[in-house]
Amino acid sequence: MQTPEIKTKNSNNSLLIKKIVIATVVLAGLVLGAYLFFSGYEKPDASIEPEIDTVVVDENVEPEVEPVPEPVRRQTPVQDRTGIRTKQYPFGRYEGNLVNSIPNGQGTMYYTCRIQIAKHGSKTYYAENGDIFAGTWGNGDIVTGKLFDRNNNQKATILAGKRPNPYDINNDRCE
C-alpha cells in the first residue's frame, strides 16, 4: 500500500516563488527587447577596426622602462565613428549623436538658410535662417522632433518616421 503524498504549505510557496521568478525573467526580457527595438538600437558593425588613442607624454619625466615604439597607422586625427559631436553642413550646424559621421539619435540642427527638411515625411517642412530643430535623427534624416524659430517659438512638431536606408545629408543645399 502506497502512502498518499501530502502537500505542505512550504512546497506550495516554493512552487509559487519559482513561477514568480520565471515570470519576472520573461517580463524583463520582453521589456529589454521592446526598448532596444523602439530606441533604434543597431548591432555594432564588427568590421569596424578600433581606433588608436594618442597619449601626451611629459618629456621632462624619465620613463621607468624603455618604451616599445608603436607603429603609426594614421598621420591625421581620427574621426569618431560614434558619439556626441558637432558637424558643419552647407545649411547649418548639427550637434548630437553621429554614427559613421551621419546624424543618428538625439541631436540639434541650427539652420543658416532656407531648406526643406524631413523630405521623406507626409508633410512639407521648411527651416529658415536661425531656425532650430531638436529631436531624433535616424540614418541621416529627421525622425521626430520640434522645429523652433530664431526667437525659440515652436513652429512645428515633425513626425516623419525613420528612413529604411541611410540618407546622404551632405548633398542637401540651401534654396
ABEGO torsion letter per residue (X at the ends): XBBBBBBBAAAAAAAAAAAAAAAAAAAAAAAAAAAAAAAGBBBBBAABBBBBBBBBBBAABBBABBBBBBBBABABBBBBABEBBBBBBAAEBBBEBBBGGBBBEBBBBBBABBBBBGAABABBBBBBBGBBBBEBBBGGBBABEBBBBAAGBBABBBBAEBBABBBBAAABBBX
